[in-house]
Amino acid sequence: MSDTVHEPKTDSLFDAPPMGEQERMVEAILFASADPVSVKELNDRMPHGCDAAEALVHLRKRYEGRGVHVVKVGDAWAIRTAADLGFLMQRETVETRKLSRAAIETLAIISYHQPVTRAEIEEIRGVGVSRGTIDQLLEMEWIRFGRRRMTPGRPVTFVVTQEFLDHFGLESARDLPGLAELRAAGLLESRPLSSGMPQMGDGDIDAEEETDEGQSELFED
């Protein structure tokens, strides 16, 4: 009868790490992931032989009663703020809206020449102004309708608003950078202005009341 020789058991490089270490791995992955992570994705990212499902069971228990929980989202898992503490995470957010070049130029012209009509804006820019451009600025409440001009057709004028000033930290439109600076920065085309353009307040009895309204940061958005 031959003797059976048993080789001493040695740790293999392919042995899975201890469960405590697997928990740490799962915790690190979930913490760093903006989106929920499936068990398969966890196993794919962890060393060979790991059991992400079991690690999740232990990790979930460890987070019970804490400020954040390990929660199941569909077929995936994530670390999320405890439901009863959600009110602490509320905050106001500012929606960033990008303006087209046409909108930037139109807003700049209104800021510097208010009160100004659409025809005057087009004369300064040298191109037509689409209704969509004006509508966008009105919707953002950065411009508003001013007094109608006392000229044939009584065209409506546009002026910038107090909201525009507040947004860019201005006391008045007089704090805006000069037109020459804007042109030097490439933010306005170097077109000669019409000598017949009315100056601020020309033909509008409300001119002084409506001039206090734009800023340089606008032209960097």
Secondary structure, 3 states (H helix, E strand, C coil): CCCCCCCCCCCCCCCCCCHHHHHHHHHHHHHHCCCCEEHHHHHHHCCCCCCHHHHHHHHHHHCCCCCEEEEEECCEEEEEECHHHHHHHCCCCCCCCCCCHHHHHHHHHHHHHCCEEHHHHHHHHCCCCCHHHHHHHHHCCCEEECCCCCCCCCCCEEEECHHHHHHCCCCCHHHCCCHHHHHHCCCCCCCCCCCCCCCCCCCCCCHHHHCCCCCHHHHHC
